[in-house]
Amino acid sequence: MNQTQTPKSQAYALAIIAVLFFIFGFITWLNSTLIPFLKLACELESDMQAFFVTTAFYMAYFFLAIPSAWILKRSGYKNGMALGLAVMALGSLVFIPAANDRSFPLFLIGLFVQGAGLALLQTASNPYASILGPIESAAKRISILGVCNKIAGILSPLILGAIVLKNAQAIEEKVLATSDPLLKSELLTELTGRIIPPYIVIAVCLFILAFLTYRSGLPEIEEPKEEASGNNPTRASVFSYPHLLLGVLCLFLYVGVEVLAGDAIGTYGKAMGMSLDETKYFTSYTLFAMLLGYIIGIFTIPKYLSQQGALRYSAILGLLISIGIYFASGYTAILLIAALGLANALMWPAIFPLAIDGIGKYTQIGSAFLIMGIAGGAVVPPLYGWLKDTQGLSNQLSFFLCSAPAYLYILYYAAKGYKAGKTFA
């Protein structure tokens, strides 16, 4: 980065990155609305099938994390961000033929392409949170960007849900009641067509942002020097750091339960007999709780609470809430699932630095492994659907089996796992 940048130019660059973080949150949490929408519009047989929405989206991180680092070395970070936005726009455009044909596989392709663009965009933009200004104020910048991300996550299901799931309960009842294939097709075609205008708008906005980012004056990032740090001398390979590998699993499970709390809360409510007109907004409750947790973290870490402490208490809270959800019913259960957002809020900023601490020249590849761990969002929600739909387990038990073990492991990592294999003076 150019060290002579003025405060004005730094603020300009930070504003661009803040917009990108807003985009992360907005696109990511649209999935919570797409799950019930596509289940109805594409006549899916089970919630497990509907959760392939999260599988297609989050598996892109698994496949694109390491290639993204390779692309960025050749394109540069600014051009990489512009490319990521353009790829996301192309994925949004795939929704048009998918809606016209009511093709669930084509929707999944569009989601995977969106996830691929987002993986590239995240790999490129996250480093800017640290280098846009003095390192001493990096935490403040990260907090601002995180708040932008969570606000977008609150808004996206509210906006898309109001458009594509308007009177969805009545439409669902008509579809289930009619035996006329032609009438059923007309109802579903009208419903599916609702998705086209918002995704055209999303695609246009993403292309515009890609062009503006490409033409912007964002500084490039100098590659960090490859050297060992702390008391951990360089080892034979990245696989020689147990705390990193345990951290990848920790992040995998964290993202899994985060997506479960955000994207499955509506499905959970519907399984208890609540209508689509109610459940389509439930994800915003979870994201609001996450925003609250993030704000708490701004004022408590590291002044009153260490990263390890934040992760430990968050895991305990998540475990206790999971137990409460198992025994609760009705809106109490929904509010408890939303409260998992509070438990999950501080996990990413705690797990990531603990996992890459002391790995020296392997920091870049180690970070890529952690980004691959985001694929947890592709596995845990469908697992919940599979347990509920095909294994005969209750709604409560299926959710508990997906959430409680994950929080137990996160608690282990916060207590001991982050120190595994480290040497201390």
N, C-alpha and C positions, 0 to 999 in steps of 0.2 A: 504494500500500500504506500501511496505517496504521503510521506510524513509531513509535508508542508500544507496539507489541506486545512482550510479555514473552518471555523465552527459552522459557518453558513453552509459550506459544501458538505460537511459531515451531517448536518441536520437534513439536508436534501437527500443524501444517500440513505440515512436512517428512515426517512419518510417512505422511500421506495421499498425498502426491506419490510417496513411495517405493513404496507399494502400487500406484499407477497405473503406475509404471515397471516393476514386476514384471508387471503385466497386459500391457504392451507386449510384453515378451519372451516371455511364456507363449503368447499368442495368435499372435504372428508366427511362432514356430518350430514350431507345430503343423503348419504346411504341409509340413514335411519328412516327417511321417508320413502326411499325407493323400495325397501324391503316389503312393507305391506302393499305398496302400490303395485309392484310387479307380481306379487303373489296373486292379487286379484286380477290384474289386467292380462297376465299371461296364463291364468288358470293353473297355477302351480298346485301340486297335490299336498305339500307339507311345508311347515316352517323351515325344515332342514334345507329344502330346495331354495327357499327364499333367501336363506343366509349365504347362499353361494355369491350373493352380492358382495359381502365382505370378503369372501375367499378370492374372488377375481380381483378386487381392488387392492387388498393388502399383500397378495402374493407377488404383485409387481415389485414391491420393495425387496422381496427375497431375490428375485432374478435381476433386478436393475441396480442394486446398491453398489456392487463392485464395478460393473460396466460404467456406471455414472462417474465414478472416480477417474476411470480411464478417459472418458469423453471430456471431462473438465480439464484434464491435463493438456488436451489438444485444442480445446475451444476457448479456454479461459473461463473464469467464473461468470462474468457479465453475460457473455454469449451463451453460456450454459443455462443461465436463468431464463434468457429469452427463448432458448430452444425448449426448455421444460414447459414454459407457458404455451408455446405453439403446439407441442405434443398433447397437452391437456385439452386444448381447443379442438384438435382433431378427434380426440376421444369423445368430446361432447357432441360433435357432429355425427358420430356413429349412431347416436340416439335417434336421429331422424329416420333412417331406414329401419332401425330396430322397432320404432313405434309404428311405422307404417305396416310392417309385417307381423307385429306383435310377437317378435322373435326374442325369447329369453336368452338364447346363446349369443345373439348379436348384441344385446344389452350388456352381457358379461364381457364381450370383447371391448366394447366402448369403455367399460369400467376399468378393465385391465390397462388400456391405453392411457386413460386418465391417471391411474396409479403410477404408470411408468413415467409420465411427465412430471408427476408430483415427486417421485423419488429423485429424479434429476434436479428438480427445483430445490428440494430440501437439502440435498447434498451440496448444492452450490451456495444457497443463501444462509444456512446456519452459521458458517464461519464469520459472516459479517457482523453477527451479534457481538463478537469479541473484538474485532479490529477497527470498528468505526468509532474511534476516539480512545481516550486513555483506558488502559486495562483496569484501572482502579474503579471505573464506573461501568464496567461491562455488565455486572449483575443488574444494574438499574436499566440498561438498555434491553437486556434479555427479558426483564419483567414487563417492560412496555410492550415488547413484541408478543410476549405470551398473552397479555391481556387482549391485544388485538385479535389473536388467534381464537381465544375463548369467546369473545363477543360475537365473532363471525359464526362460531359453532352454535351459539344460542339462536342467532337470527335465521340460519339456513333452513332448519326444519320448519320453523314458523312460516317462512315465506313460501317454500316449495309445498308444504303441507296444505296451506291455504289455497294454492292453485290447483294441484293435481288430486288432492283428496277431499275437495269440497263436496259435501253430501255423499261421501264415500260409503257410509253405512247404508243409505237408501239404495245406492246402486248395487251394492253387494247383495242386499235382500232381494232386489229385482232379478239379479242374475241367478241366484239360488232358486228363486220361485218359478222362473220360466222354464218351460220344456221345449220352447220353440228355438231351434238352433240359430235361425236367422235373427230373431230379436236379441238373443244373447250376444251374438256377434256384433250387432249394431251397438249395443250398450257398451261392450268392451272396447270396440273401436273408438267410440266417442271418448271413453275414459282415457285410453292410451294416447289419443291425440293431444291431450292436455300437456303432455310432457314436452312436446316439440317446441312451442314458443319460448319457455324459460331456458331450454338448453341452446336454442339459437342465440338468445341474448347472452348466455354464459360464454358461448364460443366466440362471439363478436368481441366481448369485453376482454377475453383472454388473448385474442389476436392483437387487440389494441395495446394491451399491457406488454405483450411480447415485443412489439415494435418500439414502444416508449422505453422499455428496459434496454433494448439493443442500442437505441440512440442516446441513452442517458450517459452521464459522466461518472458512473460508478467506478471506483478504483479497483484495480486488480489486486489479488492477494499473493504475497510472496510465499512460496512453499517453505514450511518449517524445516529447519535443519534436522537431520536424522542423528539424534544422539540419545543416549540413555539418560534417565533422570532419577533423582533421589538415591535411595540405597539399593536400587535394582539394576545391576549391570545388564547390558544387552545379552539376550539369550539366543539360543539356536534358531528359534522361529516364534511366530506369534502364538503358536499352540503351547508354548512353554510357560504361559501365564494363566494359571488356573483361575485366578480371580476375574480375568477377562471372559473366559469361557463360561464360567458360572454367571457372570453378568449378562451375557447374551441370552441365556435361558431366563434369567430374571426379567430382562426387558421384554422377552417374548411373552412371558406370562402376564406381565404388567399391561402390555398393550392388549392382550387378549381380554383381560377383565375390564379394561377401560372401554373397549369397543362393546363388550357384553353389556355393561351398564348403560352405555349410550344408545346402541343400536337395537338391543333386545328388550329394552324396557317397554316398548309398545307391544311387542309380541307377548311379553309376560302378562301385560294388562289384558290383552285380547283373550288370552287363554283363561283368564278369570271372568270372562263374560263382558268386558268393557267394549264399547263401540269404537269403530275406527275414527269417528268424529272426535272422540276424546283422546285416544292413544296417539294420534298423529303428532301431538304437541309434547309428549312426555320426554323426548330426548332433550328438549330445551331445559327441563328441570335439572337433568344431570349436568348439563353444561354450565348452568348457573351455579351449581354447587362446586364445580371445578374452578370457575372464575373466583368464587369466594375463597377456595383453598389457595389459589395462586396469590391472591392479594394478601392472605395471611402469611404466606411464605416470604413475600417481599419484605415484611416488617419483622420477621422472626429469624430468618437465616441470613448470615451466620451469627448474628448478634446474640440471639437467645437459644438457638437450636443449630446443632451441626447437621451436615448432610446425612450422616449415618443415623442420627437421632430422628430427623424428619422422616427418613425411610422406615425406620423401626416403628415409630408411632403411627405412621400412615398404614403400615401393614397390620398392626394390631387393630386399628379402627376398622379397616376393611374386613378383617376376620370377624370381629364382633357384629358388624352390620350384616354380614353374610348369614350368621347364625340367626339374627333377628328376622331377616327376610324369610328364612325357612319356617319360622313359627308364626309369621304375620300373614294377613290376608287383606284383600281389598286395597283401599288407597293407602293404608299404612305400609303395605309391602311396596307399593309404587314409590312412596316418599323415601323409603329405606334404600331402594335401588338407586334413586336419584342421589341420595347421600353418599353412595359409593364414589360419586364424582369428587366429593370433598376428600375422601381417602386417597384417591388416585392422583390428585392434582400435583403433589410434590414429588411423585415418584420418578418421572423422567429426569428432572434436573438433579436428582440425587443419584440415580443408578448410573447414568452416562459417565459423569466424572469419576465415580468410584471404580468403574470397570476399566477405564483407560489409564488410570493413575499408574505411573511408573513403567509404562511399556515402551517408552523411548521411541526409537525409530519405527516401531510397529504401530504407532498411534493412528496413522491414516488407514491401514488395513483393519486395525482393531475397530475403528469407528465404522467402517463399512460392514463389519460383522454385526455390530450393534444395530445398524440400520436394517440389516437383514432380519433382525429379531422382531421388527415391526410386523412380520408375517404372523405373529401371534393373533393379530386381528382377523386373519384368514382362517384360523383353526378353531379357536375357542367358541365363538358364537354358533358355527355349524355343529359343533360338538353338543352344545346345549339343545339345539333343534333335534339332533339325532337321538339323544337320550330321551327326550320328551316324546318324539313322534314314533320311534321305531322300537324302543326298548321297554316301553310300558311304564316308565318312571313318571312320577308326578311332576307337575310344573315346578313346585318348590324344590324337590330333591334334585332335579336336573340342574337347576340354577346353582344350588348349593355345591354340587359335585364339581361344577366348573369354576366356581369362585373361591371357595374356602381353601382347597389345596394350593391354589395359586398364591393366595395371601400368606399361607404358611411358609411356602418357599421364599417369598420376598422377605418375610421376617427372618428366615435363616440367613439370607444373603446380607441383610442389614446388620445382623449380629456377628456372623463369622465368615460368610462366604466372600465378602469383599477383601478379606485379609489373606485368603488362601494362596499359598505359594510365595507370598511376599517375604522379603528379608528386611530386618530392622536393625538399625545400629544400636 
